[in-house]
Amino acid sequence: MKVSNIVLAQAAEAAGNINPGLAAIGYGLGAVGPGIGVGLIWAAVINGTARQPEAQGQLQGIAWISFVLVEVLALIGLVVYFIASAA
């Protein structure tokens, strides 16, 4: 148990020494995933609406919920960037 505490303490100390430029690159790479996700969500809505126009309302509701969940990931990445760059 003591060894794991030492390892966690060393990891926390190393995480505090992140270069702000490196944090910006990390956030930029982290924002790629949500960007791709949003594109896939709305592409699926357009495709589904083209196939079944009567299902547009249901598809849009599902798409907005999915969009919000994906964007939360980008916001979490932004918060982590500010935390890492402030250290």
CORSUL-V352558 format. One record per helix or strand. SS is the DSSP state (H for helix, E for strand). FROM is the first residue (numbers start at 1). TO is the last residue. If there is no record, write none. Layout:
# CORSUL-V352558
{{SS	FROM	TO} {SS	FROM	TO}}
This chain:
# CORSUL-V352558
{{H	2	15} {H	20	51} {H	53	86}}
